Amino acid sequence: MLLILLIFCSCERQVKNPVKKRREAKVITGTGIERLDNRYGLEEFEFETSPDEYDNIELDEDASSYYWKTYKKMGGPNLGFLTSDSISYNFYEDKLYSIDIYGHAYDEYKFYNSLSEVYGPATSRDFSQNLIWEGQRVRMLVKEIKHNDGIGISNDNSDYKIEITSLIMDRLFEKQKEEAEKSTTEGMKDIL
């Protein structure tokens, strides 16, 4: 009888706390920007997946809201000549939407050169001169974070933020936002 009770308790515990499987990183093919599209994420993290599929991230309650959930992971992969300090995984309605990598580059030239070797030349720059690689499914923006040391802006040991965004999720989000704005506008017509 005791053995049956122990087995039952063990099964009960497993159902309440299922063990999450560690997803394996995909083998990526392609060159240049096609490689970024084919990866569709970072390491084992794939866009449009649920946070429940990963066990090595923690919820950042300060950066989360009702629709948005941000999970953090300290450390991370070294990307070329960028040493990553932390990574934020941003989920919209429980689907991975974007990934933010924060880190330092000790040699800015080698850092940019390594990105160009893997993904080809940047496809554009934004108004702040941030480099952008944009494919069919993914956009990667590389932003230098300048630090003011009280005397002036320092450029040695530059900090960077790399934003990798699912364009598919971005389009869905924009469509939902437009529909909400349209609904609000029509609702105001009824009131006014």
Biotite code that builds the C-alpha atoms (Angstrom):
import biotite.structure as struc

atoms = struc.array([
    struc.Atom([0.000, 0.000, 0.000], chain_id="A", res_id=1, res_name="MET", atom_name="CA", element="C"),
    struc.Atom([2.837, 2.393, 0.878], chain_id="A", res_id=2, res_name="LEU", atom_name="CA", element="C"),
    struc.Atom([4.523, 1.686, -2.471], chain_id="A", res_id=3, res_name="LEU", atom_name="CA", element="C"),
    struc.Atom([1.335, 2.578, -4.364], chain_id="A", res_id=4, res_name="ILE", atom_name="CA", element="C"),
    struc.Atom([1.033, 5.809, -2.374], chain_id="A", res_id=5, res_name="LEU", atom_name="CA", element="C"),
    struc.Atom([4.661, 6.747, -3.142], chain_id="A", res_id=6, res_name="LEU", atom_name="CA", element="C"),
    struc.Atom([4.176, 6.060, -6.859], chain_id="A", res_id=7, res_name="ILE", atom_name="CA", element="C"),
    struc.Atom([0.967, 8.118, -6.860], chain_id="A", res_id=8, res_name="PHE", atom_name="CA", element="C"),
    struc.Atom([2.696, 11.055, -5.104], chain_id="A", res_id=9, res_name="CYS", atom_name="CA", element="C"),
    struc.Atom([5.610, 10.864, -7.514], chain_id="A", res_id=10, res_name="SER", atom_name="CA", element="C"),
    struc.Atom([3.259, 10.943, -10.523], chain_id="A", res_id=11, res_name="CYS", atom_name="CA", element="C"),
    struc.Atom([1.260, 13.792, -8.975], chain_id="A", res_id=12, res_name="GLU", atom_name="CA", element="C"),
    struc.Atom([4.421, 15.867, -8.517], chain_id="A", res_id=13, res_name="ARG", atom_name="CA", element="C"),
    struc.Atom([5.514, 15.256, -12.100], chain_id="A", res_id=14, res_name="GLN", atom_name="CA", element="C"),
    struc.Atom([2.187, 16.454, -13.472], chain_id="A", res_id=15, res_name="VAL", atom_name="CA", element="C"),
    struc.Atom([2.240, 19.639, -11.372], chain_id="A", res_id=16, res_name="LYS", atom_name="CA", element="C"),
    struc.Atom([5.886, 20.454, -12.212], chain_id="A", res_id=17, res_name="ASN", atom_name="CA", element="C"),
    struc.Atom([6.594, 19.085, -15.677], chain_id="A", res_id=18, res_name="PRO", atom_name="CA", element="C"),
    struc.Atom([10.252, 19.006, -16.606], chain_id="A", res_id=19, res_name="VAL", atom_name="CA", element="C"),
    struc.Atom([10.914, 21.401, -19.464], chain_id="A", res_id=20, res_name="LYS", atom_name="CA", element="C"),
    struc.Atom([12.978, 20.034, -22.288], chain_id="A", res_id=21, res_name="LYS", atom_name="CA", element="C"),
    struc.Atom([15.983, 22.027, -23.361], chain_id="A", res_id=22, res_name="ARG", atom_name="CA", element="C"),
    struc.Atom([15.481, 22.897, -26.998], chain_id="A", res_id=23, res_name="ARG", atom_name="CA", element="C"),
    struc.Atom([18.423, 22.268, -29.259], chain_id="A", res_id=24, res_name="GLU", atom_name="CA", element="C"),
    struc.Atom([19.789, 25.014, -31.491], chain_id="A", res_id=25, res_name="ALA", atom_name="CA", element="C"),
    struc.Atom([18.927, 24.478, -35.139], chain_id="A", res_id=26, res_name="LYS", atom_name="CA", element="C"),
    struc.Atom([21.597, 23.723, -37.707], chain_id="A", res_id=27, res_name="VAL", atom_name="CA", element="C"),
    struc.Atom([21.634, 26.855, -39.857], chain_id="A", res_id=28, res_name="ILE", atom_name="CA", element="C"),
    struc.Atom([22.282, 26.994, -43.572], chain_id="A", res_id=29, res_name="THR", atom_name="CA", element="C"),
    struc.Atom([22.528, 29.898, -45.971], chain_id="A", res_id=30, res_name="GLY", atom_name="CA", element="C"),
    struc.Atom([24.783, 32.869, -46.292], chain_id="A", res_id=31, res_name="THR", atom_name="CA", element="C"),
    struc.Atom([24.434, 36.537, -45.469], chain_id="A", res_id=32, res_name="GLY", atom_name="CA", element="C"),
    struc.Atom([21.029, 37.832, -44.495], chain_id="A", res_id=33, res_name="ILE", atom_name="CA", element="C"),
    struc.Atom([19.451, 34.498, -45.513], chain_id="A", res_id=34, res_name="GLU", atom_name="CA", element="C"),
    struc.Atom([21.299, 32.945, -42.556], chain_id="A", res_id=35, res_name="ARG", atom_name="CA", element="C"),
    struc.Atom([19.572, 35.369, -40.160], chain_id="A", res_id=36, res_name="LEU", atom_name="CA", element="C"),
    struc.Atom([16.163, 34.513, -41.668], chain_id="A", res_id=37, res_name="ASP", atom_name="CA", element="C"),
    struc.Atom([16.844, 30.758, -41.496], chain_id="A", res_id=38, res_name="ASN", atom_name="CA", element="C"),
    struc.Atom([17.887, 30.905, -37.822], chain_id="A", res_id=39, res_name="ARG", atom_name="CA", element="C"),
    struc.Atom([14.677, 32.774, -36.895], chain_id="A", res_id=40, res_name="TYR", atom_name="CA", element="C"),
    struc.Atom([15.879, 33.392, -33.350], chain_id="A", res_id=41, res_name="GLY", atom_name="CA", element="C"),
    struc.Atom([19.068, 32.924, -31.325], chain_id="A", res_id=42, res_name="LEU", atom_name="CA", element="C"),
    struc.Atom([20.654, 29.668, -30.198], chain_id="A", res_id=43, res_name="GLU", atom_name="CA", element="C"),
    struc.Atom([17.812, 27.328, -29.118], chain_id="A", res_id=44, res_name="GLU", atom_name="CA", element="C"),
    struc.Atom([15.349, 30.243, -28.839], chain_id="A", res_id=45, res_name="PHE", atom_name="CA", element="C"),
    struc.Atom([13.041, 30.356, -31.850], chain_id="A", res_id=46, res_name="GLU", atom_name="CA", element="C"),
    struc.Atom([10.570, 33.148, -32.595], chain_id="A", res_id=47, res_name="PHE", atom_name="CA", element="C"),
    struc.Atom([6.856, 32.413, -32.078], chain_id="A", res_id=48, res_name="GLU", atom_name="CA", element="C"),
    struc.Atom([7.564, 29.848, -29.337], chain_id="A", res_id=49, res_name="THR", atom_name="CA", element="C"),
    struc.Atom([6.220, 29.997, -25.764], chain_id="A", res_id=50, res_name="SER", atom_name="CA", element="C"),
    struc.Atom([8.362, 30.838, -22.704], chain_id="A", res_id=51, res_name="PRO", atom_name="CA", element="C"),
    struc.Atom([7.168, 27.523, -21.237], chain_id="A", res_id=52, res_name="ASP", atom_name="CA", element="C"),
    struc.Atom([9.454, 25.734, -23.696], chain_id="A", res_id=53, res_name="GLU", atom_name="CA", element="C"),
    struc.Atom([12.607, 27.057, -22.001], chain_id="A", res_id=54, res_name="TYR", atom_name="CA", element="C"),
    struc.Atom([14.035, 26.397, -18.573], chain_id="A", res_id=55, res_name="ASP", atom_name="CA", element="C"),
    struc.Atom([17.107, 28.625, -18.533], chain_id="A", res_id=56, res_name="ASN", atom_name="CA", element="C"),
    struc.Atom([15.359, 32.036, -18.380], chain_id="A", res_id=57, res_name="ILE", atom_name="CA", element="C"),
    struc.Atom([13.773, 34.000, -15.529], chain_id="A", res_id=58, res_name="GLU", atom_name="CA", element="C"),
    struc.Atom([10.799, 36.383, -15.676], chain_id="A", res_id=59, res_name="LEU", atom_name="CA", element="C"),
    struc.Atom([11.773, 40.052, -15.303], chain_id="A", res_id=60, res_name="ASP", atom_name="CA", element="C"),
    struc.Atom([8.636, 41.356, -13.602], chain_id="A", res_id=61, res_name="GLU", atom_name="CA", element="C"),
    struc.Atom([9.838, 44.985, -13.739], chain_id="A", res_id=62, res_name="ASP", atom_name="CA", element="C"),
    struc.Atom([9.994, 44.879, -17.535], chain_id="A", res_id=63, res_name="ALA", atom_name="CA", element="C"),
    struc.Atom([6.763, 42.941, -18.071], chain_id="A", res_id=64, res_name="SER", atom_name="CA", element="C"),
    struc.Atom([3.129, 43.931, -18.516], chain_id="A", res_id=65, res_name="SER", atom_name="CA", element="C"),
    struc.Atom([-0.177, 42.216, -19.255], chain_id="A", res_id=66, res_name="TYR", atom_name="CA", element="C"),
    struc.Atom([0.590, 41.532, -22.945], chain_id="A", res_id=67, res_name="TYR", atom_name="CA", element="C"),
    struc.Atom([4.384, 41.684, -22.813], chain_id="A", res_id=68, res_name="TRP", atom_name="CA", element="C"),
    struc.Atom([6.579, 39.382, -20.763], chain_id="A", res_id=69, res_name="LYS", atom_name="CA", element="C"),
    struc.Atom([10.326, 39.830, -20.611], chain_id="A", res_id=70, res_name="THR", atom_name="CA", element="C"),
    struc.Atom([12.589, 37.020, -19.481], chain_id="A", res_id=71, res_name="TYR", atom_name="CA", element="C"),
    struc.Atom([16.296, 37.434, -18.756], chain_id="A", res_id=72, res_name="LYS", atom_name="CA", element="C"),
    struc.Atom([19.341, 35.261, -18.978], chain_id="A", res_id=73, res_name="LYS", atom_name="CA", element="C"),
    struc.Atom([22.680, 36.440, -17.628], chain_id="A", res_id=74, res_name="MET", atom_name="CA", element="C"),
    struc.Atom([25.700, 35.909, -19.826], chain_id="A", res_id=75, res_name="GLY", atom_name="CA", element="C"),
    struc.Atom([25.195, 34.374, -23.195], chain_id="A", res_id=76, res_name="GLY", atom_name="CA", element="C"),
    struc.Atom([27.004, 33.622, -26.399], chain_id="A", res_id=77, res_name="PRO", atom_name="CA", element="C"),
    struc.Atom([29.978, 35.587, -27.613], chain_id="A", res_id=78, res_name="ASN", atom_name="CA", element="C"),
    struc.Atom([29.003, 36.995, -30.983], chain_id="A", res_id=79, res_name="LEU", atom_name="CA", element="C"),
    struc.Atom([32.123, 37.649, -32.967], chain_id="A", res_id=80, res_name="GLY", atom_name="CA", element="C"),
    struc.Atom([33.970, 40.221, -30.901], chain_id="A", res_id=81, res_name="PHE", atom_name="CA", element="C"),
    struc.Atom([31.004, 41.022, -28.635], chain_id="A", res_id=82, res_name="LEU", atom_name="CA", element="C"),
    struc.Atom([31.015, 39.581, -25.127], chain_id="A", res_id=83, res_name="THR", atom_name="CA", element="C"),
    struc.Atom([27.396, 39.419, -24.012], chain_id="A", res_id=84, res_name="SER", atom_name="CA", element="C"),
    struc.Atom([26.469, 40.375, -20.440], chain_id="A", res_id=85, res_name="ASP", atom_name="CA", element="C"),
    struc.Atom([22.762, 39.595, -20.554], chain_id="A", res_id=86, res_name="SER", atom_name="CA", element="C"),
    struc.Atom([19.992, 38.692, -22.943], chain_id="A", res_id=87, res_name="ILE", atom_name="CA", element="C"),
    struc.Atom([16.320, 39.701, -22.764], chain_id="A", res_id=88, res_name="SER", atom_name="CA", element="C"),
    struc.Atom([13.700, 37.541, -24.437], chain_id="A", res_id=89, res_name="TYR", atom_name="CA", element="C"),
    struc.Atom([10.515, 39.518, -25.139], chain_id="A", res_id=90, res_name="ASN", atom_name="CA", element="C"),
    struc.Atom([7.246, 37.627, -25.526], chain_id="A", res_id=91, res_name="PHE", atom_name="CA", element="C"),
    struc.Atom([4.049, 39.184, -26.843], chain_id="A", res_id=92, res_name="TYR", atom_name="CA", element="C"),
    struc.Atom([0.910, 37.204, -26.014], chain_id="A", res_id=93, res_name="GLU", atom_name="CA", element="C"),
    struc.Atom([3.134, 34.251, -25.040], chain_id="A", res_id=94, res_name="ASP", atom_name="CA", element="C"),
    struc.Atom([5.097, 34.132, -28.306], chain_id="A", res_id=95, res_name="LYS", atom_name="CA", element="C"),
    struc.Atom([8.771, 35.072, -28.627], chain_id="A", res_id=96, res_name="LEU", atom_name="CA", element="C"),
    struc.Atom([8.793, 38.370, -30.507], chain_id="A", res_id=97, res_name="TYR", atom_name="CA", element="C"),
    struc.Atom([12.256, 39.872, -30.021], chain_id="A", res_id=98, res_name="SER", atom_name="CA", element="C"),
    struc.Atom([15.620, 39.232, -28.412], chain_id="A", res_id=99, res_name="ILE", atom_name="CA", element="C"),
    struc.Atom([17.879, 41.957, -26.984], chain_id="A", res_id=100, res_name="ASP", atom_name="CA", element="C"),
    struc.Atom([21.549, 41.182, -26.399], chain_id="A", res_id=101, res_name="ILE", atom_name="CA", element="C"),
    struc.Atom([23.607, 43.542, -24.233], chain_id="A", res_id=102, res_name="TYR", atom_name="CA", element="C"),
    struc.Atom([27.393, 43.379, -24.250], chain_id="A", res_id=103, res_name="GLY", atom_name="CA", element="C"),
    struc.Atom([30.801, 44.967, -24.865], chain_id="A", res_id=104, res_name="HIS", atom_name="CA", element="C"),
    struc.Atom([33.017, 45.056, -27.902], chain_id="A", res_id=105, res_name="ALA", atom_name="CA", element="C"),
    struc.Atom([36.676, 45.606, -27.117], chain_id="A", res_id=106, res_name="TYR", atom_name="CA", element="C"),
    struc.Atom([37.507, 46.173, -30.774], chain_id="A", res_id=107, res_name="ASP", atom_name="CA", element="C"),
    struc.Atom([34.703, 47.976, -32.610], chain_id="A", res_id=108, res_name="GLU", atom_name="CA", element="C"),
    struc.Atom([36.211, 47.406, -36.048], chain_id="A", res_id=109, res_name="TYR", atom_name="CA", element="C"),
    struc.Atom([36.562, 43.638, -35.534], chain_id="A", res_id=110, res_name="LYS", atom_name="CA", element="C"),
    struc.Atom([33.054, 43.458, -34.066], chain_id="A", res_id=111, res_name="PHE", atom_name="CA", element="C"),
    struc.Atom([31.411, 45.091, -37.110], chain_id="A", res_id=112, res_name="TYR", atom_name="CA", element="C"),
    struc.Atom([33.673, 43.144, -39.438], chain_id="A", res_id=113, res_name="ASN", atom_name="CA", element="C"),
    struc.Atom([32.647, 39.818, -37.876], chain_id="A", res_id=114, res_name="SER", atom_name="CA", element="C"),
    struc.Atom([28.937, 40.693, -38.266], chain_id="A", res_id=115, res_name="LEU", atom_name="CA", element="C"),
    struc.Atom([29.523, 41.573, -41.933], chain_id="A", res_id=116, res_name="SER", atom_name="CA", element="C"),
    struc.Atom([31.384, 38.303, -42.508], chain_id="A", res_id=117, res_name="GLU", atom_name="CA", element="C"),
    struc.Atom([28.461, 36.264, -41.158], chain_id="A", res_id=118, res_name="VAL", atom_name="CA", element="C"),
    struc.Atom([25.441, 38.296, -42.351], chain_id="A", res_id=119, res_name="TYR", atom_name="CA", element="C"),
    struc.Atom([26.886, 40.326, -45.219], chain_id="A", res_id=120, res_name="GLY", atom_name="CA", element="C"),
    struc.Atom([26.927, 44.120, -45.278], chain_id="A", res_id=121, res_name="PRO", atom_name="CA", element="C"),
    struc.Atom([24.204, 45.928, -43.334], chain_id="A", res_id=122, res_name="ALA", atom_name="CA", element="C"),
    struc.Atom([21.130, 46.506, -45.487], chain_id="A", res_id=123, res_name="THR", atom_name="CA", element="C"),
    struc.Atom([20.522, 50.029, -44.103], chain_id="A", res_id=124, res_name="SER", atom_name="CA", element="C"),
    struc.Atom([21.035, 52.527, -41.292], chain_id="A", res_id=125, res_name="ARG", atom_name="CA", element="C"),
    struc.Atom([18.368, 54.259, -39.248], chain_id="A", res_id=126, res_name="ASP", atom_name="CA", element="C"),
    struc.Atom([18.232, 57.959, -38.326], chain_id="A", res_id=127, res_name="PHE", atom_name="CA", element="C"),
    struc.Atom([20.669, 57.355, -35.429], chain_id="A", res_id=128, res_name="SER", atom_name="CA", element="C"),
    struc.Atom([23.135, 55.626, -37.773], chain_id="A", res_id=129, res_name="GLN", atom_name="CA", element="C"),
    struc.Atom([22.474, 52.227, -36.176], chain_id="A", res_id=130, res_name="ASN", atom_name="CA", element="C"),
    struc.Atom([23.249, 49.377, -38.559], chain_id="A", res_id=131, res_name="LEU", atom_name="CA", element="C"),
    struc.Atom([20.328, 47.228, -39.708], chain_id="A", res_id=132, res_name="ILE", atom_name="CA", element="C"),
    struc.Atom([20.288, 43.805, -41.324], chain_id="A", res_id=133, res_name="TRP", atom_name="CA", element="C"),
    struc.Atom([16.782, 43.091, -42.607], chain_id="A", res_id=134, res_name="GLU", atom_name="CA", element="C"),
    struc.Atom([15.666, 39.892, -44.257], chain_id="A", res_id=135, res_name="GLY", atom_name="CA", element="C"),
    struc.Atom([12.241, 38.500, -45.110], chain_id="A", res_id=136, res_name="GLN", atom_name="CA", element="C"),
    struc.Atom([11.531, 37.177, -41.589], chain_id="A", res_id=137, res_name="ARG", atom_name="CA", element="C"),
    struc.Atom([14.029, 38.833, -39.244], chain_id="A", res_id=138, res_name="VAL", atom_name="CA", element="C"),
    struc.Atom([15.502, 42.275, -38.573], chain_id="A", res_id=139, res_name="ARG", atom_name="CA", element="C"),
    struc.Atom([18.713, 42.766, -36.591], chain_id="A", res_id=140, res_name="MET", atom_name="CA", element="C"),
    struc.Atom([19.615, 46.252, -35.369], chain_id="A", res_id=141, res_name="LEU", atom_name="CA", element="C"),
    struc.Atom([23.005, 46.986, -33.796], chain_id="A", res_id=142, res_name="VAL", atom_name="CA", element="C"),
    struc.Atom([22.975, 50.002, -31.498], chain_id="A", res_id=143, res_name="LYS", atom_name="CA", element="C"),
    struc.Atom([26.045, 51.487, -29.817], chain_id="A", res_id=144, res_name="GLU", atom_name="CA", element="C"),
    struc.Atom([25.374, 52.689, -26.274], chain_id="A", res_id=145, res_name="ILE", atom_name="CA", element="C"),
    struc.Atom([27.455, 55.765, -25.497], chain_id="A", res_id=146, res_name="LYS", atom_name="CA", element="C"),
    struc.Atom([28.488, 56.452, -21.914], chain_id="A", res_id=147, res_name="HIS", atom_name="CA", element="C"),
    struc.Atom([29.010, 59.893, -20.474], chain_id="A", res_id=148, res_name="ASN", atom_name="CA", element="C"),
    struc.Atom([31.839, 59.794, -17.939], chain_id="A", res_id=149, res_name="ASP", atom_name="CA", element="C"),
    struc.Atom([31.289, 63.381, -16.757], chain_id="A", res_id=150, res_name="GLY", atom_name="CA", element="C"),
    struc.Atom([34.017, 64.749, -19.009], chain_id="A", res_id=151, res_name="ILE", atom_name="CA", element="C"),
    struc.Atom([32.610, 63.607, -22.320], chain_id="A", res_id=152, res_name="GLY", atom_name="CA", element="C"),
    struc.Atom([31.320, 60.613, -24.173], chain_id="A", res_id=153, res_name="ILE", atom_name="CA", element="C"),
    struc.Atom([33.689, 57.659, -23.974], chain_id="A", res_id=154, res_name="SER", atom_name="CA", element="C"),
    struc.Atom([34.271, 55.401, -26.987], chain_id="A", res_id=155, res_name="ASN", atom_name="CA", element="C"),
    struc.Atom([36.678, 52.809, -25.586], chain_id="A", res_id=156, res_name="ASP", atom_name="CA", element="C"),
    struc.Atom([35.270, 49.404, -24.669], chain_id="A", res_id=157, res_name="ASN", atom_name="CA", element="C"),
    struc.Atom([31.963, 50.269, -26.316], chain_id="A", res_id=158, res_name="SER", atom_name="CA", element="C"),
    struc.Atom([28.713, 48.771, -25.085], chain_id="A", res_id=159, res_name="ASP", atom_name="CA", element="C"),
    struc.Atom([26.188, 47.521, -27.613], chain_id="A", res_id=160, res_name="TYR", atom_name="CA", element="C"),
    struc.Atom([22.614, 46.387, -27.786], chain_id="A", res_id=161, res_name="LYS", atom_name="CA", element="C"),
    struc.Atom([21.667, 43.998, -30.570], chain_id="A", res_id=162, res_name="ILE", atom_name="CA", element="C"),
    struc.Atom([17.928, 43.788, -31.215], chain_id="A", res_id=163, res_name="GLU", atom_name="CA", element="C"),
    struc.Atom([16.759, 40.761, -33.187], chain_id="A", res_id=164, res_name="ILE", atom_name="CA", element="C"),
    struc.Atom([13.075, 40.977, -34.099], chain_id="A", res_id=165, res_name="THR", atom_name="CA", element="C"),
    struc.Atom([10.666, 38.639, -35.855], chain_id="A", res_id=166, res_name="SER", atom_name="CA", element="C"),
    struc.Atom([9.218, 40.630, -38.754], chain_id="A", res_id=167, res_name="LEU", atom_name="CA", element="C"),
    struc.Atom([6.316, 38.164, -38.926], chain_id="A", res_id=168, res_name="ILE", atom_name="CA", element="C"),
    struc.Atom([5.390, 38.912, -35.298], chain_id="A", res_id=169, res_name="MET", atom_name="CA", element="C"),
    struc.Atom([6.098, 42.629, -35.887], chain_id="A", res_id=170, res_name="ASP", atom_name="CA", element="C"),
    struc.Atom([3.579, 42.707, -38.762], chain_id="A", res_id=171, res_name="ARG", atom_name="CA", element="C"),
    struc.Atom([0.993, 40.887, -36.627], chain_id="A", res_id=172, res_name="LEU", atom_name="CA", element="C"),
    struc.Atom([1.549, 43.319, -33.751], chain_id="A", res_id=173, res_name="PHE", atom_name="CA", element="C"),
    struc.Atom([1.210, 46.337, -36.087], chain_id="A", res_id=174, res_name="GLU", atom_name="CA", element="C"),
    struc.Atom([-2.011, 44.912, -37.571], chain_id="A", res_id=175, res_name="LYS", atom_name="CA", element="C"),
    struc.Atom([-3.500, 44.419, -34.089], chain_id="A", res_id=176, res_name="GLN", atom_name="CA", element="C"),
    struc.Atom([-2.465, 47.944, -33.112], chain_id="A", res_id=177, res_name="LYS", atom_name="CA", element="C"),
    struc.Atom([-4.116, 49.418, -36.242], chain_id="A", res_id=178, res_name="GLU", atom_name="CA", element="C"),
    struc.Atom([-7.328, 47.477, -35.554], chain_id="A", res_id=179, res_name="GLU", atom_name="CA", element="C"),
    struc.Atom([-7.382, 48.719, -31.945], chain_id="A", res_id=180, res_name="ALA", atom_name="CA", element="C"),
    struc.Atom([-6.833, 52.332, -33.083], chain_id="A", res_id=181, res_name="GLU", atom_name="CA", element="C"),
    struc.Atom([-9.584, 51.994, -35.708], chain_id="A", res_id=182, res_name="LYS", atom_name="CA", element="C"),
    struc.Atom([-11.969, 50.562, -33.118], chain_id="A", res_id=183, res_name="SER", atom_name="CA", element="C"),
    struc.Atom([-11.149, 53.411, -30.697], chain_id="A", res_id=184, res_name="THR", atom_name="CA", element="C"),
    struc.Atom([-11.691, 56.021, -33.423], chain_id="A", res_id=185, res_name="THR", atom_name="CA", element="C"),
    struc.Atom([-15.051, 54.529, -34.404], chain_id="A", res_id=186, res_name="GLU", atom_name="CA", element="C"),
    struc.Atom([-16.045, 54.347, -30.732], chain_id="A", res_id=187, res_name="GLY", atom_name="CA", element="C"),
    struc.Atom([-15.237, 58.040, -30.321], chain_id="A", res_id=188, res_name="MET", atom_name="CA", element="C"),
    struc.Atom([-17.430, 58.893, -33.337], chain_id="A", res_id=189, res_name="LYS", atom_name="CA", element="C"),
    struc.Atom([-20.361, 57.307, -31.516], chain_id="A", res_id=190, res_name="ASP", atom_name="CA", element="C"),
    struc.Atom([-19.654, 59.334, -28.373], chain_id="A", res_id=191, res_name="ILE", atom_name="CA", element="C"),
    struc.Atom([-19.026, 62.679, -30.067], chain_id="A", res_id=192, res_name="LEU", atom_name="CA", element="C"),
])
